Amino acid sequence: MNEKILLIGLITVLFAGVATATVLFLFPYQPDQSPPADETGSTQSGIQEVINANNKFAFDLYSELNKSENGNIFYSPYSISTALAMTYEGAKGQTADEMKSVFYFPESSILRPNSAAVYNGINEGAKDYELRTGNALWVQQDYLLLEDYTSRVEKYYGGKVANVDFIQETEKSRQTINSFIEEQTNNKIEDLIPAGLLNSMTRLVLTNAIYFKGTWEWEFDKSNAREEDFKITPDNVVKTPMMFMNPEKTSFNYADTEDLQILELPYKGDEISMLILLPTENLNTIESSLTVEKINEYKAQMKETKLDSISLPKFEFDTKYFMTDTLGNLGMPTAFSGNADFSGMTGGRDLFISSVIHQAYVKVDEEGTEAAAATTVGMLTSAMPQEKIFRANHPFIFLIQEKETGNILFLGRVINPTI
């Protein structure tokens, strides 16, 4: 084990604004201008297979995090899947088998071109919202990775190589990588790699960042905002700024089942939306059965509906997860052990993953969402004649998705919007 060389897997999510145009020495590319990937050979069915894999992992991870996290949750399954897909490209044997199982990766002939197509789709640009993602490999300057590996990662994931010096300039290398991530995320993800995590044995760091900033198709009226009760539990109530909308002339994609209300809030451009799952009572009633199949079942029940009122809490928070144990528990422990086989990267078995870090940020207000998130919870009043009200005044789950494909870019829950 002591002779093994460390492989650090680092993942970051979010953004909140436009990155600066400054390019520092050693950056693999300008942080807000990710290189294109080669999607030759991609198909609509292949793209959907890659998206289904991402979405299945999204809910597996939610279930695992729910075992240890009591408060708010927020992450980008796409970011984590992409960073580990680049790592998977160098995995062999049992290491590869476990990673493939955890992330539901299809065969490489399908994974590569269709991952490229999804990546390019995110980066294609839009006038009405900002959405982009980028990958990079940070390699010890005198450490040789197989050209076959680095060319595949660059070709299908846009992951360009940058040389750093982990041996002699450990701290400078850490600061360079962190600076690149900060510029990709407009300084919302700071100090991703903590001081002391890298050392002279580090040889490779993989990073992914994804950014979204969108404006609601129908904005909330700032003049209607006011402090309201948010019931974390029936006995634990906090005051939080609540946003209100009375959409008299607009219909929303909506469903009201026995267990929950489901509301879709589109962003300008009508290509990205937020889906909010507001339980009728306890959040546990829907968390225990949260799967891709269940989400699709919910979506099938939704239809265009006139709502009398929508209210959502404003919230802003960030999260950081050290995911070694989490991913190990999901079924890929070998990658983190002395038995790891990443010989597809170097030709030898001298690498293992020492850590995977995921950091995310979300802000939801009257105008829209930065990086990911937006929630609305509604309830039905009984005193008036069956008004349709969506009132998010208790814990709920939300996800940000590409509308056409259903690709889940971000997933989270709000337990306490004041934190």
C-alpha positions in Angstrom: 0.0 0.0 0.0 2.8 2.4 0.9 4.3 2.0 -2.5 1.1 2.9 -4.3 0.8 6.4 -5.9 -2.2 8.5 -4.9 -4.9 9.3 -7.3 -7.2 12.1 -6.1 -10.6 12.4 -7.7 -12.0 15.8 -7.3 -15.5 17.0 -8.4 -17.1 20.4 -8.2 -20.5 21.7 -9.0 -22.2 25.0 -9.4 -21.6 28.5 -10.5 -23.2 31.8 -10.1 -22.3 34.4 -12.6 -20.0 34.8 -15.6 -16.4 33.6 -15.1 -13.6 36.1 -15.7 -11.6 35.9 -18.9 -8.3 35.7 -17.1 -6.2 32.6 -18.0 -3.5 31.6 -15.6 -0.3 29.8 -16.6 -0.9 26.1 -16.6 -4.6 26.3 -17.0 -5.6 23.6 -19.6 -8.1 26.1 -21.3 -10.0 29.3 -20.5 -12.2 28.3 -17.6 -15.5 29.4 -19.3 -14.7 28.0 -22.7 -14.6 24.3 -22.5 -13.3 22.4 -25.6 -15.8 20.4 -27.6 -15.9 16.6 -27.5 -16.2 14.1 -30.4 -19.8 12.8 -30.5 -19.4 10.9 -33.8 -21.5 7.8 -33.6 -23.9 9.0 -30.9 -27.6 8.2 -31.2 -30.8 9.3 -29.5 -31.1 5.9 -27.9 -27.5 6.0 -26.8 -27.9 9.5 -25.3 -30.9 8.3 -23.4 -29.0 5.3 -22.1 -26.3 7.6 -20.7 -28.9 9.9 -19.2 -30.8 7.0 -17.6 -27.5 5.8 -16.0 -26.9 9.2 -14.6 -30.4 9.5 -13.2 -30.3 6.0 -11.6 -27.1 6.9 -9.9 -28.6 10.3 -8.8 -31.3 8.5 -6.7 -28.9 5.8 -5.4 -26.7 8.6 -4.1 -29.6 10.4 -2.6 -30.6 7.3 -0.7 -27.0 6.8 0.6 -26.6 10.4 1.7 -30.0 10.3 3.4 -28.6 7.7 5.8 -26.0 10.2 7.2 -27.3 13.7 6.4 -30.1 15.2 8.5 -30.3 18.6 6.9 -30.3 20.1 3.4 -28.8 18.0 0.6 -27.6 19.3 -2.7 -25.3 17.9 -5.4 -24.9 17.3 -9.1 -25.1 13.7 -10.1 -24.0 14.7 -13.6 -20.8 16.2 -12.3 -19.9 13.1 -10.1 -20.8 10.6 -12.9 -18.7 12.5 -15.4 -15.6 12.8 -13.2 -15.8 9.1 -12.4 -16.4 8.2 -16.0 -13.1 9.8 -16.9 -11.5 7.7 -14.1 -13.3 4.6 -15.3 -11.7 5.0 -18.7 -8.4 3.9 -17.0 -9.9 1.2 -14.8 -9.5 -2.6 -15.4 -10.8 -5.8 -13.9 -12.7 -5.8 -10.7 -12.1 -2.1 -10.2 -13.8 -1.4 -13.6 -16.6 -3.8 -12.9 -17.5 -2.2 -9.6 -17.4 1.3 -11.0 -19.6 0.2 -14.0 -22.1 -1.2 -11.6 -22.3 1.8 -9.3 -22.7 4.3 -12.1 -24.7 2.0 -14.4 -22.2 2.8 -17.2 -23.2 1.2 -20.6 -20.6 -0.5 -22.8 -17.7 1.9 -23.7 -18.9 2.0 -27.4 -22.1 3.6 -26.1 -20.7 5.5 -23.1 -18.0 7.5 -25.0 -19.8 9.1 -28.0 -23.0 9.6 -26.1 -21.3 11.1 -23.1 -19.7 13.5 -25.6 -23.1 14.3 -27.0 -24.6 15.1 -23.6 -21.5 17.2 -22.7 -21.7 19.2 -26.0 -25.4 19.7 -25.5 -24.8 21.3 -22.1 -22.1 23.5 -23.6 -23.9 24.5 -26.8 -24.9 27.8 -25.3 -28.3 29.6 -25.1 -29.5 33.2 -25.0 -32.0 32.8 -22.2 -29.9 31.0 -19.6 -26.3 29.9 -18.8 -25.3 26.3 -18.7 -21.9 24.8 -19.1 -19.6 22.1 -17.9 -15.8 21.4 -18.1 -13.3 18.7 -17.3 -9.6 18.7 -16.7 -6.7 16.3 -15.7 -4.0 17.7 -13.5 -0.9 15.5 -13.9 2.5 15.5 -12.1 4.8 17.0 -14.7 7.3 14.1 -15.0 4.6 11.4 -14.6 3.7 9.6 -17.8 0.1 8.6 -18.5 -0.7 6.4 -21.5 -1.4 8.5 -24.6 -4.3 6.2 -25.3 -5.9 7.1 -22.0 -5.3 10.9 -22.2 -6.5 11.1 -25.8 -9.7 9.2 -25.0 -10.5 11.5 -22.1 -9.8 14.6 -24.2 -11.7 13.2 -27.2 -14.9 12.1 -25.5 -15.0 14.3 -22.3 -13.1 17.5 -23.4 -10.7 16.7 -20.5 -7.4 18.4 -21.4 -4.2 17.7 -19.5 -2.4 20.3 -17.5 1.0 19.7 -15.9 1.7 20.7 -12.3 4.4 19.8 -9.8 2.9 18.0 -6.8 6.4 16.9 -5.6 8.3 20.2 -5.3 5.4 22.7 -5.5 2.5 21.0 -3.7 0.9 24.1 -2.4 1.3 26.0 -5.6 -0.3 23.1 -7.5 -3.3 23.1 -5.1 -3.8 26.8 -5.5 -3.6 26.5 -9.3 -6.3 23.8 -9.4 -8.5 25.7 -6.9 -8.1 29.0 -8.9 -9.2 27.2 -12.0 -12.3 25.8 -10.3 -13.0 29.2 -8.7 -13.0 30.9 -12.1 -15.2 28.2 -13.6 -17.7 28.9 -10.8 -17.3 32.6 -10.5 -15.8 32.2 -7.0 -18.7 30.3 -5.6 -16.6 27.2 -5.1 -13.6 28.2 -3.2 -10.9 26.1 -1.6 -12.2 22.9 -3.1 -9.0 21.0 -2.3 -8.3 21.7 1.4 -4.8 22.5 2.5 -2.8 19.3 3.3 -4.9 17.0 1.1 -2.3 16.8 -1.7 1.3 15.7 -1.0 4.4 14.6 -2.8 2.9 11.3 -3.7 -0.1 12.8 -5.6 0.2 12.1 -9.3 -3.2 12.9 -10.8 -6.2 15.1 -10.0 -9.4 14.9 -12.1 -11.9 17.8 -11.9 -15.4 18.5 -13.3 -17.5 21.6 -12.9 -21.0 22.3 -14.0 -22.7 25.7 -13.9 -26.3 26.8 -14.3 -27.9 30.2 -14.0 -31.5 30.7 -15.1 -34.4 33.2 -14.8 -37.9 31.9 -14.1 -40.2 32.0 -17.1 -42.7 33.6 -14.7 -40.9 35.5 -11.9 -42.2 35.9 -8.4 -43.4 39.4 -7.4 -40.7 40.9 -5.0 -43.3 43.2 -3.5 -45.3 40.2 -2.2 -42.4 38.6 -0.3 -42.8 38.3 3.4 -41.7 36.3 6.4 -43.7 33.1 6.8 -43.5 29.9 9.0 -41.6 27.0 7.6 -42.3 23.7 9.4 -39.1 21.7 9.6 -41.2 19.4 11.8 -44.6 20.0 13.4 -42.7 21.1 16.6 -39.8 22.9 14.9 -40.9 26.0 13.0 -38.6 28.8 11.6 -39.4 32.1 10.0 -38.2 32.4 6.5 -38.6 34.8 3.5 -41.3 33.3 1.3 -42.0 34.2 -2.3 -45.5 34.4 -3.7 -47.0 34.2 -7.2 -50.7 34.4 -8.3 -50.4 33.1 -11.8 -53.8 34.2 -13.2 -53.1 33.7 -16.9 -50.6 30.9 -16.8 -50.8 27.1 -16.5 -48.1 24.9 -15.0 -47.2 21.3 -15.4 -48.6 19.9 -12.1 -50.0 16.8 -10.3 -51.6 16.3 -7.0 -51.5 12.7 -5.7 -52.4 11.2 -2.3 -48.8 11.6 -1.1 -47.5 14.8 -2.7 -47.9 17.7 -5.0 -45.5 17.9 -8.0 -44.8 21.2 -9.7 -42.6 22.0 -12.7 -41.2 25.6 -12.9 -39.6 26.4 -16.3 -36.8 28.7 -16.8 -36.7 31.2 -19.7 -35.9 29.3 -22.9 -38.1 26.4 -21.8 -35.3 23.9 -22.0 -34.4 23.7 -18.3 -36.9 23.3 -15.5 -37.1 22.7 -11.8 -39.3 19.9 -10.6 -40.5 20.2 -7.0 -41.8 17.3 -5.0 -43.8 18.5 -2.0 -45.1 15.8 0.3 -48.5 16.0 1.8 -47.1 15.2 5.2 -43.7 13.7 6.1 -40.8 13.8 3.6 -40.0 10.2 4.5 -43.2 9.0 2.8 -41.7 9.8 -0.7 -37.9 9.5 0.1 -38.2 5.8 0.7 -39.4 5.2 -2.8 -37.5 7.8 -4.7 -36.3 6.1 -8.0 -36.1 6.9 -11.7 -39.1 4.8 -12.2 -41.1 6.6 -9.5 -40.1 10.0 -10.9 -41.3 8.9 -14.4 -44.5 7.7 -12.8 -45.0 11.1 -11.2 -44.3 12.9 -14.5 -46.8 10.8 -16.3 -49.5 12.1 -14.0 -48.6 15.8 -14.5 -50.7 18.0 -16.8 -51.2 21.7 -17.5 -53.1 23.1 -14.6 -54.2 26.5 -13.5 -53.0 27.3 -10.0 -54.4 29.9 -7.8 -51.3 30.5 -5.8 -47.6 29.4 -5.6 -45.4 30.1 -2.7 -41.7 29.1 -2.2 -39.1 29.9 0.3 -36.0 31.8 -0.8 -32.9 29.9 0.1 -29.1 29.8 -0.5 -26.7 27.2 0.8 -23.7 25.2 -0.2 -22.6 21.6 0.5 -19.4 19.7 0.5 -19.0 15.9 0.6 -16.0 13.7 1.0 -17.3 10.7 -0.9 -14.8 7.9 -0.4 -16.9 6.0 2.1 -20.1 6.9 0.2 -19.0 5.5 -3.1 -17.4 2.5 -1.3 -20.7 1.7 0.4 -22.5 2.0 -3.0 -20.4 -0.8 -4.3 -16.9 0.3 -5.5 -14.5 -0.2 -2.6 -11.7 -1.7 -4.7 -10.9 1.6 -6.4 -10.0 3.1 -3.0 -7.8 0.2 -1.9 -4.4 -1.3 -2.6 -6.0 -3.7 -5.0 -7.1 -1.0 -7.3 -6.4 -1.5 -11.0 -6.0 1.7 -13.0 -3.5 0.2 -15.4 -5.4 1.7 -18.3 -3.9 5.0 -17.2 -0.3 4.1 -16.9 0.2 0.5 -18.0 1.0 -0.5 -14.3 -1.0 -0.9 -11.1 0.5 2.0 -9.2 -2.6 4.2 -8.7 -5.6 4.2 -6.4 -8.2 6.8 -5.6 -7.4 8.5 -2.3 -10.4 10.9 -2.2 -13.4 12.2 -4.1 -14.7 15.6 -3.1 -17.9 17.1 -4.3 -18.9 20.7 -3.5 -22.1 22.5 -4.6 -23.9 25.8 -4.2 -27.5 26.8 -4.9 -29.4 30.1 -4.6 -33.1 30.5 -5.3 -34.9 33.9 -5.3 -37.7 35.7 -7.1 -35.8 36.1 -10.3 -34.5 32.5 -10.7 -31.8 30.1 -9.7 -28.0 30.1 -9.6 -26.2 26.8 -9.9 -29.2 24.7 -9.0 -32.3 24.8 -6.9 -35.7 26.2 -6.4 -38.5 24.9 -4.3 -42.2 25.4 -4.0 -44.4 23.6 -1.6 -48.2 24.0 -1.7 -51.2 22.9 0.3 -54.9 22.7 -0.3 -57.1 25.0 1.7 -60.4 23.6 2.9 -62.3 26.8 3.7 -62.6 28.0 0.1 -64.0 26.1 -2.8 -61.2 23.8 -3.9 -58.5 26.4 -4.8 -55.4 24.8 -6.2 -52.5 26.1 -4.0 -48.9 25.1 -4.0 -47.4 26.2 -0.7 -43.9 25.0 0.1 -43.8 25.7 3.8 -42.3 22.3 4.9 -39.4 20.1 3.7 -39.4 19.1 0.0 -37.2 17.6 -2.7 -36.2 19.5 -5.9 -34.3 18.7 -9.0 -33.1 20.7 -12.0 -33.4 18.9 -15.3 -33.1 19.2 -19.1 -36.8 19.1 -20.1 -36.5 17.2 -23.3 -34.3 14.4 -22.1 -35.0 14.4 -18.3 -31.2 14.6 -17.6 -30.9 15.4 -13.9 -28.2 18.1 -13.6 -28.8 18.8 -9.9 -30.7 17.1 -7.1 -31.4 18.2 -3.5 -33.8 18.7 -0.7 -34.6 21.6 1.6 -35.1 20.8 5.2 -34.3 24.3 6.6 -34.2 27.2 4.1 -32.7 29.6 6.7 -29.4 27.7 6.9 
